[in-house]
Amino acid sequence: MTFISFLAYTIFVAVYSWYRLRKENLSSQDGYFLGGRSLTGIVIAGSMLLTNISTEHLIGMNGSSYKNGFIIIAWEVTSALALVAAAIYFVPKYLKMGLTTIPQYLEQRFDQTTRTLVAFFLMVSFVVTILPIVLYTGAINLESIFNISEILEISQQKGITLTVIVIGLIGSLYAIMGGLKAVAVSDTLNGYGLLLGGLAVPCIALFSIGDGNILGGLEKVYQHAPKKFNVIGSSDSVLPFEVLFTGLIINQLYFWSMNQTIIQRALGAKSLVEAQKGLLFTGILKILVPLIIILPGVIGFYYYGDSLFENQDMIYPELIKKVFPVGLIGVFAAIVMGAVLSTFNSVLNSAATIFSIDLYKGYFNPNSSDKSLVRVGKLTSTILAVFAIIVAPWVANAPDGLYQLLQQLNGIFFIPIASIMIAGFFTKNISAIAAKIALGVGLSFYLICTFIYPVKIHFVHIWGIEFVLNMAVMYSVSYFYPRQDVTEKNHPPLLDLKGWKYTNHLSISLCVITLLIYISLGSWN
């Protein structure tokens, strides 16, 4: 029953996506890489949510909250603030420029070499960090749900490796054959399915714990471990409260305002109104997401105590099997599969876009046609998918959990790129050579302080220090090598740039709600 319901939902999403895409022109640059610039706010929000929320969240963050409690909520609720910045400031500028990729902006602001360097860094980050961890966490969940190793009478590690290969192959087909539109359409179904299915996990668990009363169940879980609900992390915790004011805000600004994998959905919007709707709707969803990726971990502590502390990333699969009826396990497994596929094929599509537009056309073959760009994009996706499948099993046994590992690895590339992007947007004097030097300095500083000669400072604080260092380097170098006069290019608008009339209202609401979460759930002792 579990497998049949899993297969039925998976086939339904595939057939629906094919039906929606059957008349799409996928041979053009905009058609393949940006969904024909036709995405609506609802589709953008669903796709952004599922591109962001995958099994590294379901597995990794629930594993972390099981061990550390609600202090890790900062990763989620502060995202709403960054999405407000993206909706009000960044995306209107991107759409006005007619960008397909973020590195294109860097060529306009700095030079082609800066664009090429950042594009290369992004390609490496996709392969080294996101793709392998997404595949591995997805495989952990599905292998546990279906007991693949027991059925095939092989070791659990071999079962996970086999699942990695299957997920990688299926995800590759979505990204390679259908482009961004296929990713976005399937994401919409799976994204809202994840919301419903993900909310069902804590609801069913609390209903059972409270003997038919969800609020009663929540009260029992709270009374069992009240400290788990505190959102204010101590200085020696996995996520100290102070990091909100150092490196975390820089990371969030980069991820939601400058990260190709996320922003590509907004770049594919049919108008600025739809882009802003999509970004702010995503902000609302991110406020709700802790009920799916943090609360279940705390509920898991109620059930299992500290018995799984040494293997925290197994708490979510165990909880699913405990609370879900057999038929629903298959449907939820299909939704989890969709979450894995979403992030995996979204990153593949973004990597293909960056390689095709920024590296192949921007550096190797400036006169390449749309058809050749699409062909190169498909080949890039294929190569990266194979590499990610090979690398994925190596990310096992992260000491602080897989989500923490992902964030540590992301810092290698995110903060240096964020530094030069922010400098480009908000300063006029930073020169191209200063930006390139800052990239190298920031990357080297973080690698040394985090992995080679680790310092006893939380890695998010290191992000903040690195950002200040990068800005100091850029200002210093620009003093001796000032920016050359650059003629700003004016592009005819590709779509309607009139803003959404409710942007400011919803933005203020998201900021207030974020503040209230910290006031209501914070223990400031």
N, C-alpha and C positions, 0 to 999 in steps of 0.2 A: 504493500500500500504506500509506504514511504517513497519508494523509487517511482511508482506509477504517478503519484501526485507531483513529484519533482519533474519527471519527464513531461507531463502534460503542461505544466506552467511554462517550462523552458521552451517547448515547441510553440505555445501560444505567443510568447514574446517574439520569437523568431519570425513566425508567420505574419504577425501584425506589423513588424518592422519592414518586412519585405513588401507587404501591401502598401504601406505608406511611401515606400521608396521606388515603387515600380516605374513611375513616370519621371523620376528626377534625372537631371542632367549631371552625371558624375564625372564627365570628361573634362570639365573646365576647372580652372584654379579655384574660383569662388565656390563652385558647386561641390567639389570634393573636400576642400579644406575648411570651408566656412558654411557649409549647408546651404549654399546659394543665397546667403545673407537673408534668410527668411524665417529665422527662429523667433518664436513668441516668448513672452515673459514666463508663462507657465512651463514651457519646454526648457527654457534656459535655467530656471530655478531647479527643476527636477534633475536636469543633467548635471548642474553644478553640485547639487547635494550628493548625487551618487558618484560623481567623479571624485569628490572629496571623501565621502564616507564609504569606506570599503572594509574589508575584513581586518585590515591593520587597526581599524577603529573598533569594530565589533569584538575582535579577539584581543588586540593590544590594549585598548583603553579600558575595557571591562576587566581585563587582567590587572591593569594598574590600579583601577578603583577598588577592586577586591582587596588589594594589598594596602593601598594608600588612601582610599576614600575620595571624597568629592573635591579635594584640592586641585585635581587635574582638570576641573571644569573650565579653568582659564583658557585652555587650548580652544574651547568651543565658543563660549559666550563672548570673548573679546573679538572673535571673528566678525560679529555683527557690526562692531565699530569700524573695522577695516572695510566691510562691504558698504557701509555708509560713505566712506571716503572714496571708494571706487565709483559709486553711483553718482556722487555729486561732482567729483573733480577729475578722476583719471579717465574713466570710460568715455565721457563726452569729448575729451581731447583725442583719444585713440580713434574714435569714429570720425571725427572731423578730419584727421590725417588719412583716413582710409586704410588703416593698417591691416595686414593679414597676420603679422607676427610682431611680438614685442621688440626683438632685436632690430626690426626696421626703424623703430623710433631712435635707437642708439646711433644708427648711421646718420639720420637727419640731425641729431643733436651733437654728435661727436665726429666719428668717421667710420669708414667701412671696416677698418681693422678691429675697432671696438665691437662693432656688430658681429663680426666673424668670431672673435674670441668668446663673446657671451654665448653665441649660438653653439659653439663647441662645448663650453662648460655645461650648458643645458643638456646637450646630448649625453654627456658623460653622467650627469646627475640622474637622468632618466634610467640609464642602464645599471648604474651602480647602486642606486638607492631605491627608488619607488617601485620599479617593475619587479625585481626579485622578491621584495618584502610583501607586496600585494599578492603575488602568486603563492608564496609560502604560507601566509596566514589564511588564504582561501583554502589551500589544500589541507591545512590542519583541521579546519572546521568541517569540510565535506568528508574527509577521511574518517573523522570521529563520528559524524552522523550516520554514515553508511557502513561503518566498520569494514572498510575495503580490505585492510590487512588481514582481518579474520576470515573474510569470505574467500580471499585468494590464497590464504595460508602463507603469507609473507610477513616480513617484519614491518613494524609501523613506519619506519623511515622509508622503506621501499614503497609502501602504500602511499605515503605523502608524495614521494617523487613521481609516482605514476599519475597521481591526481594533478600535480603541477603541470605535467606534460599535456594532459587532456584539457585543463583550463586554458593553458597557453595557446593550444591549437584552435580552440573554439573562439577565444577572444581575438586572435589574429584574424580570423575570417571576418568578423564584424568590422574591424578597423580597416582591413585591406580592401574588402569588397565594397563596403558602403560609405566610407568616409565619415565626416563629422555628422551628417544628417542621420545615418544609421545608428551612430553612437547616441545621439541626442534623443531619437525616438524611442529606442530601447531603454534608455536611461529614465525617460519619463514614466514608463510603466513600472520599471523596477524600483525607481526612486520612491514613488508613492506607495508601492508595495512594501518597500523596506520600512517606511514610516508606520504603516499599519501592522505589518508583521513584527517589527521591532518593538512597537508599543505593546503588542500582545504578550511579549515575554514577561515584562514586569507586572502587567495587569493580571495575567493568569497566576503568576507566582504569588502576588500579594493577595489575590482572591482566595487562594488555597491557604496561605499563612493566616489570613484573617477570618477563616471559616465562613467565607461568603461575603466578607466586607473588605474592600480594597483599602480603604482608609485605616481600618483596624489592622490590616496586615502591615501597612506602612508604619503605623505606630509601634508594632511589635519589632519590626526591623530596626527602627530608630532607637528604641529602648535597649535593644540587644547591643548596639554599638553606636552611641550618639556622636562620638568623635569622628566617625566615618562621614558624617554629613557636613562637617566644617569645610568651608571653601577657602579659608585663609591658611596657606601653607607656612610652616615654620622655616627658619633659615637653613635648617639641615634636612628638610624634606625633599621629596622627589621633584617638587615644583614650588619653591618659595614664593610667597606673595609679592616680594620685592621685584621679581623678574617682570611683573606686569609693566613696570616703569623703566626697564632697561632694554633687554633684547627682544622680549616677546612682542611688543608693539611693532618693532621693525620687521620681525618675521611675519606677523599677521598682515601688515601693509603690503609686504612683498607677495605673500601667497595669494591674497584676494584681489590685489590691484595690479600686479605686474607679472604674475605667473602664467605662462602661456597655456598650460593645461586647463586652468580655470577660466582665464579671460577670453580664451578662444570662443567660448560659447557666447559671450557678450559681443564679441567682434562679428559674430554671425547673426546678430539681431536684425530684424527687418526695419527697426527705427530706434532712435534714442529712447523713446518712451518704453518700448518693449525691453530694451537693455536694462534700463533703470528698474522697471518692474521685476525683472528676473533677479537682479542683484539684491534688491531689498526683500523680495519674497524669500530668497536664500537666507538673508539675515534672520527672518522670522523662524525659518526651519532650524537654523543653527542654535537658536535659543531653546527650541524644543528637543533637539537631538540628545542632550545629556540624559533624558529619560530612556534612551535606547542604548547608549554606549557608556554610561557611567552607573546609573541606578542598578542595572542587573548585576554588575560586579559586586556592589554592596549587598544586594540580596543574596548573592552567592556566598558571601561571608556568613550570613545568617544560617545558611544551610550547612556549609562545609567547614566553618571556622578557619583555622590557619593550616588545614591539612594539605592544601594545594599551594602554599606559599612558594615552595621550591619549583612549582610548575604553573605559575599564575596564568599563563596564556591558554590553559585548558579549562578555565572556569566557565567561560561562556558556552562552549560545546556541551559541557556537562549539565549546565543549567537548562539548555534547550531540550536535551533528552529527558530531563527530570520533569519539566512542566508542560511540554507539548504532547497532545494526543498523537498517535502514530501518523494519521493522515495529514495533520497539519505540519508535522516535521518535514515531510517531503516538499510541501509548498514553501515553507520558510527556507529550506535548503536551496530551492530554486531561486528565491529572492537573494539569498546570500551569494549564490552563483552569479546572479545578475550584478550584485555590488562588486564582486571581483572582476567580472568582465568589463563593467563600466569603467572602473579606474584603469584597468590594464589597457583596454582598447582606446581610452581617452588619451593616455600617455603615449601610446603608439602613434595615434593620429597627430598629436602635437609634435612628437619627435619627427615624424615624417614631414609635417608642415615646415618646421624649422630647418631641417636638412635641405628640403627641396627649395624653399624660398630664400633662406638666408645663406646657405652654404653652396648648394649646387648652382642656383640661378645668380645669387649675389656675388659669388666668387669664381666658380668654374665656368659657367655657361650663361652669361647675361642674356643671350638671345633665345633661350630655350622656350619652346611652345608650351601651352597649357597641357597638351597630351603628354609631352615628355616629362613635365613636372609631376603629373599624376602617376606616371609609370615609375619615376624615381621614388616618389613617396611610397608606393606599394612595395617596392623592393627594400626600401629602408625599414619599413614596418616588419617585413619578413625577417630580415637579418637581426633586428633588435629583439624580436620575439624569441628567436632561437637562442640568442645569447642569454636572455633573461631566464629562460627555462633551464639552461645549464647552471646559471649562477644561483638560482633560488634556494636550492637545498643548503647552501653554505651559510644562510643567515640564521640558522637554528641556534638555540641556547643563548640568546642575548641576555646578559646578566640582569638588566633592569627592565626586561620586557621588550617586545618587538616594536611597540610604538615609540618608546624612549629611544631605541636604536635608530629608528627612522628619523626622528627629529634631530638627533646628533649628526647623522650623515647629511641631512638637508642643509645644516648650517655651513657645511663646506662651501656650498655654492650660493645659497640664498642670500646671505648677508653681504658678500662682496657685490653681487649684482644689484641688490636693493640699494646699496650705498651710491653706486654711480647713477642708478635710475633716479633716486631722490635728488641727488646733486644736479642732474640734468634738468629736472622739472622745476626746482626751486631756487637755483642759482644761475647767474648769467656768465660768471667768469671762469668756471672750471673748464680746463682745456682737455683735449682728447688724450694727450700723452699722460696727463694727471689721472684720468679715468683708467687707463691701461695699467699704470703703475699701481694704483690702488687695488685693482683686481688681484694682481700678484701678491701684494703685501697682505691683503686681507685673507686670501686663501692660505698663504704660508703661515700667518699668525695663528689662524684657527687650527690648522693641522698640528702645529707644534704644541699649542697649549692644551689641545684636547686628546690627541692620540700619540704623539711622540714623547713629549715631556709633560704629562698631564698636571695641570695646576689644580689646587684645591678650591676652585671656584665653580659654581654651577654653570653648566655650559651655556645656559641662556644669558647669564650675566656676561659671559665671554662674548656672546653676540653683540651686546651693548657696547662693550669695550672696543670690539673690532669695528663697529660702526663709527664710533668717535675717532678711532685711529685712522680709518679710511678717509673720513672727512678732513682730518688734519693733514694727511698726506696729499690729498687733492688740492687743498688750499695752498699748501707749501710749494708743491710742484708748479701749480698755476702761477704763482708769484714770479718764479724764474722762467717758466715757459708759458706765457699767457695765451689765452684762446685766440685763434685766428678769426678774422671776420668771416661769418658764415651767412650766406643768403638763405633765409627761410623759404621753403617751398610751399606754395599755396596749392592745395588740391581741391578740385571741384567736389562738393559733397556727393557721396554715393547713396545716401539715404536721408530720411527726414531727421533733422537734428533738433527739433523742438522737444524740450524736456517734459517729463511727466509731472502733472500739476500737484500730485500728492507726495513727491519725492521728499520735500522738507518735513512734512508732517510725519511720515513714516520713519524718517531718519531720526528725528528727535525722540520718537517713541522707543525706538530700538536702543538709543543711548540711555534713556531713563530706565528701561527694563533691565539693562545690563547692570546699572548702578544698584538698582533695588535688589538684584540677586545677591550681590556682595553684602549689602546691608542686612538682608533678612537671613542669610545662611552663614554669615561670618562670625566666628568666635575670635575676638581680637585680643584674647589674653596671651 
